[in-house]
Amino acid sequence: MTAQPASSPARPRGGWTIRVERRLAVPGWLPPAVSLGAILVALLLGAIVLGFVGGDPLATYAHIGRAAFGSWGVFSDTMVKATPLILVGLACSLAFRMRLWNIGAEGQFYMGALGASAVVLSGILPETTPAWIMLPAMMLAGMLAGALWGAIPGWLKARLNVNEIITTLMLNYIAVALINFFIFAVWSEAGFQMSKVFPKSAWLPRLADWAASVPAFRGLTTHFGLVLAVVAAGVIWYVLYRSLWGYEIRLIGDNPRAAQYAGINISRNTVLVMMLSGALAGLAGMSEIAGVVHRLQSAISPGYGFTGIIIAWLAKLNPLAVVPVAILFGGLILAGREIQPAGVPRLIQGIILFTLIASEVLLRYRVRLVRAGAEE
Amino acid sequence: MADAPIAVEMRGIVKRFPGVLANDHVDFELRAGEIHALLGENGAGKSTLMNVLAGLYKPEAGTIQVRGQPVALNSPRDAIRHGLGMIHQHFTLVPSQTVTENVLLGLDEPRFFMRLSQYDQRVAELGQRFGLKVTPQAKVWQLTVGEQQRVEILKMLYRGVQVLIMDEPTAVLAPQEVEDLCRTLRAMAAEGKSIVFISHKLNEVMSVADRITVLRQGKVTAAGQPAAGSSKADLARLMVGRTVLFDLDKQPQPPGEPMLEMEGLQADNNKGLPALRGLSLTVRAGEIVGVAGNGQSELAEVITGLRKCTAGRVRVGGVDVTNQPARAAIQCGVAHIPEDRTHVGSAPNLSITDNIIMKSYNRPPLAHGAALDQRAARRQAELLKMEYQVAAPSVETPARLLSGGNLQRVILARELSAKPRLLVAIQPTRGLDVGAIEGVQKLLLAQRAAGAAILLVSEELEEIFALSDRIVVIYEGEIVGELTEHDPVTIGLMMTGGSRTPEARRSA
């Protein structure tokens, strides 16, 4: 109703005023610089908290760096953590691009794990099935299960305009409960809450598998899922920026009414994007099950699906930027285990998300300190 | 009445918006106990003037006196303190709260404990005094639009306003509700309150107002003229004016095949009230049909597949597109210059390229199977950027950084380069500067010469006169008349419901 003032002077303090001005053009270097700045501020805030509880922030951060990237061995472990993070980060980026707030990547991850396990454990394929049939079948099943878990909120949103934040969040709990049902009852091994170990044909190949010919690979647990994740990042980038469908997604995300005016079917795209988003998270679940855990059990994810939300934002929803950001977070999770199982790394992650969201203001506005009275 | 004290006096108000002089040294005088109509076309500056009085806009020049005292109105709160309250076209109510809660919203009293029942009673009493039938305990979302308007009035009365400004209050009301509203306003005037009634409907204004001020293009053309002595024809002329802006080179040309055929079209507006009631119209190839009156946006949306009609048929080039998705209309060769450039016509954060390919991205040469040829898209955008003289650093510039005129050029480039068979153009020159307006008008005439059928909707009657081969007037969802010559008085009367001849009901 009222015209938004372009600038609003704040109260003068000691002869200086802070002016907040709307930015007209955003130079290309600014977004990455602001993101980097946000991370640094987050580390600084984290350091203050660490200092207050009696820790040595510098030593802590140095330790985190060493524990995550200090040697080939730990770097390989970092990549293992990064693999599912890349995929869920992509899942979130894709959905957020269309302003679909899919915070159900966690549940879709679990469903992917369940779907992939079902191929092995339900006896659809015999245990002697060769890996080149078994693994693609697991991938397909995992992605389908994830896609189904994404399709439900997508359909509800498209048909009945049900808020997808609520439905995706709630479906997370259902997915976990569903997994529990299977590991407690159907596929329980000797009364334990886990399935039996998968046959080798259902394991994604790891670097260590070639240790016999390349001694440097000995003990490296990085698995083929990383390749899948990086390829997926490329594919999603291509879809978003070089395909007709991606154009539709970007248009809907930026202005749904313009998309409607351009003749684009928003309901159909809502379901499809939620399905692909779910399929990516499902693939993360499959890759974790077949590449790391090798059996179905509970607590296979330390909140990957939620970390994916942070990664997507930090990467500014750019699929290619998701990869390095996910590696950073993989390192943080890995190193966190060495310092403290849950507290500090989660704390830093949380602070990063906060500083990051706060830093968005700097992209839209220019904050300047000017002498009071000196107009403009 | 003439000797009643002056409640508000505005002198020399100037208010400028980018590219528009909305109020050009406007004087306005309001007496106590009168209903004063502010009459003018859309965009004449009526709402701007009243927004200044309500403390929403700060004028660049001019003074305001309330009951003889000069005042500075920096916010709506200031205005309310001086007894000036405005009710906007879009209501500002909280749907999930009750009538009383909405009335109390933002007041210092009650402080913490609500004791709603006590306030319910006060609100009910206030309503009774002015004939406003509302249940204080009802939730706002349960109310009809007319009842919601009463809540807005109650809010103002509760705050003790002496001057109530109502912006197009009858636009959302059913006929019965209009009568109720008029009764309430008269009751308020009888208690010495003043009412400013913004409208462009002559009949209404004549029946409810004591005095009338007419604005045209930001200037006063009649100041405080008594309604009793005015004739509708005079008011229509004052409102519409008679000057033609441009001398356009329009060659006579015989119309061709029917391109757009509409029969008995009925549709509702966003409030669920009927906007079109059995409208029939044919537009032929190579012909510009101007549409004046209300309900044009709904009409355009029905043609382009953005709004469902409840009855009737729409055919484009012989193909039935009634209630088909928007894509069907696009594929039939319908181009649409929408009324709302920023919210409908463009995607603000996407580049000029992405905005230009909005309608053509899914066809060759841009589409290769499922892939989008970015290089071809860029080439096309660069070509059109030159041809339509879009001033921007590059085709990668986001649309939101463009000025209104440049954004309109992007939209025109997109819609006209598709070589449409039917062009639906809504306010194609609104907010543009004079040079740009002429450019757009020439483009429209070029489309006509190329054999496109054009349905032109504009607030500027001069523009409609200058461009159109035929002009149809919609009033209350029906075509009430058609003209082929420049006759502002007749059209003004038709637009405001002042003239409706039986033979005019039958349309082309």
Interface residues (C-beta under 8 A of the other chain):
Chain A: M1 T2 A3 L24 A25 Y241 R242 S243 L244 W245 G246 Y247 R250 L251 D254 N255 R257 A258 A259 Q260 Y261 A262 G263 I264 N265
Chain B: L56 Y57 H88 H90 T304 G305 L306 P325 A326 R327 A328 A329 I330 H336 P338 H343 V344 G345 S346 A347 P348 N349 L350 D354 I357 M358 K359 Y361 N362 A367 A370 A371 L372 Q374 L401
